[in-house]
Amino acid sequence: MFFFSFSAHWNEYIPDVMGKDDFKGIFIHSRNYRHVEVFEGLDVAILGGFRTAEDVALQIEEKARKVYVCHRTPDFPVSFPKSIEQRPPFVRMTEKGVVFPDGSELNVEAVIFCTGYRYTFPYLKDGLINITENRITPLYKHIVHMKYPSLVFPGVPQPYAYFPFLHQTAKFAVRVIDGRIKLPSEQEMVEESADDYKSRIQEGFKPKYAHLILHHMWDLDKELSKLGQFEHLPPVLEKLLEDILDERKMNITHAHELNYQITGSNSYRILNPDGSKSRKTYATK
């Protein structure tokens, strides 16, 4: 019997940008980012437009001379500081900087790749799983190996609320291993997983985001808890996350200063509402 507790945030992905080996400045992946002081007085280009890129840019902006966030994210926070310049993703690197699709160049002294991670399982026998464009098969519910159901991967799905959901997947995994969950037949699992993947592609997800469940985590949590006969996550968490993301979009420079208190399965409040743009609370009778 095998059980692999796996984190999806270990094997960094660095795109094969032409000329990256020629760059003479600081060049790191966000996985290795530790101290903002390293970038004091420097011009810094960040490649990526998701949460990590946003957070790193905000921190470095306090010390750097200039920060450029290079991305194509359509819903980038509207409250992002004007002092941080947004550019399209660069397509080439030189000794002194980066080059954009239109041929324009930007001299920088540091480049940070906030470009995510790639799944890897060097300890598994070859052929036990397949990874194509960062999609792992054959997994049922993104977690259970369809041929060997005692082999589970609770850290593969990537939601917004990582820790609460990981707790749920761990409970599901334990119940699969000890036999409390009766799984569908292998053929049924194959068909259901194929339908799930097809629907994600139709939604506009690229294959490499096959396990990026984001807001779909609430539906998947209900599916897992129903199969495992345990409580799904309380509804307050979904509403709290939604409001925190709204706050971040409107108020990204100060959103991290807010403190929230969950007061029940259907309610929460902001402890310091004066710093909030939304000033939302949530309570259902």
Salt bridges, closest charged atoms under 4 A:
GLU12 OE1 - ARG31 NH1 2.99
ASP16 OD1 - LYS20 NZ 3.18
ASP43 OD1 - ARG65 NE 3.20
GLU54 OE2 - ARG51 NH1 3.61
GLU54 OE1 - ARG248 NE 2.90
ASP55 OD1 - ARG248 NH2 2.68
GLU85 OE1 - LYS66 NZ 3.84
GLU85 OE2 - ARG87 NE 2.63
GLU109 OE1 - ARG65 NH2 3.14
ASP178 OD2 - ARG180 NH2 2.76
GLU186 OE2 - LYS147 NZ 3.13
GLU192 OE2 - LYS141 NZ 2.47
ASP196 OD2 - HIS142 NE2 3.35
GLU203 OE1 - HIS216 NE2 3.08
GLU223 OE1 - LYS141 NZ 2.73
GLU242 OE2 - LYS239 NZ 3.36
ASP243 OD1 - LYS280 NZ 3.59
ASP246 OD2 - LYS280 NZ 3.20
GLU257 OE2 - HIS254 ND1 3.26
